[in-house]
Amino acid sequence: MSTNTRAVFVTGAAGGIGTATARALSERGYRVYAGVRAEAPHLRDLDGVEQVRIDVTDPDNVAAAADEVARRQDGEGLAGVVNNAGVIVQGPLELVPAEELHRQFAINVFGPAEVTRAFAPLLRAGGGRLINISAPTARLAMPFAGPISASKAALDALSDAARVELAAQGVAVITVVPGSVETGIFTKASAAAETALAAADPARLALYRRQIEAVDAAVARMRGAKPDRVARTIVRALEANRPRPRYAAGSDVRPALILARLPFRLR
């Protein structure tokens, strides 16, 4: 297919994987609708990239964004929608504030569901592909990462169901699984976790302190891949003649998925 007439909508395009994906698609000649919550000046210089305001937690706002993209497309459909917007909520489940748990699901699960509903007509019109960004924790729930693990597991389940539901309509649903990536999302997650734990009951927090410190030390030793690597995988999934249901984007993804299959005690 010729990419110069194709258009893709990307949520969470203001940074990290989203910005890298917008740039990679721009370089391939796509028209990119970069979904952002606020104006992102660094996207202005990318050829063919147009910013669209969207808050994935607001159904009316998502519907308005879909209408805006449809208007700009002037009857043409989309080659793809990339559900990339996401957050990480971490910490012992006992100590995670209720509002933080709700925020985790509002952005990582309900948001992609709203985007899928609103943009499905554009994907049907363009014979496009829906690409959801998952995580290894969807299959291998990690201690102190229960909220993010649960949200990505839910997104995987929604993706698996939608894959069958939309297949007959010419819309492929693909899950891309990044490994550890060098993005600001982890810094934001750590800051939010520190704020939440600072307000927790000290006696309860003390029960987890040694484990939290051990996990923090392990995470500090991890080296993440560049967001560009994930972006290239997204482009490959978008352009493959026969796309696979899932794509791994990182050398640490497959070991995690293998570990997930081991008996619990051995794991």
Buried (B, 14 or more C-beta within 10 A) or exposed (E): EEBEEBBBBBBBBBBBBBBBBBBBBBBBEBBBBBBBBEEBEEBEEBEBBBBBEBBBBBBEBBBBBBEBBBEEBEEBBBBBBBBBBBBBBBBBEEBBBEEBBBBBBBBBBBBBBBBBEBBBEBBBBBBBBBBBBBBBBBBBBBBBBBBBBBBBBBBBEBBBEBBEEBEEEEBBBBBBBBBBBBBEBBEEBBEBBEEBBEEBEEEEBEEBEEEBEEBEEEBEEEEBBEBBBBBBBBBBBBBEEEBEEBBBBBEBBEEBBEEBEEEEEEE
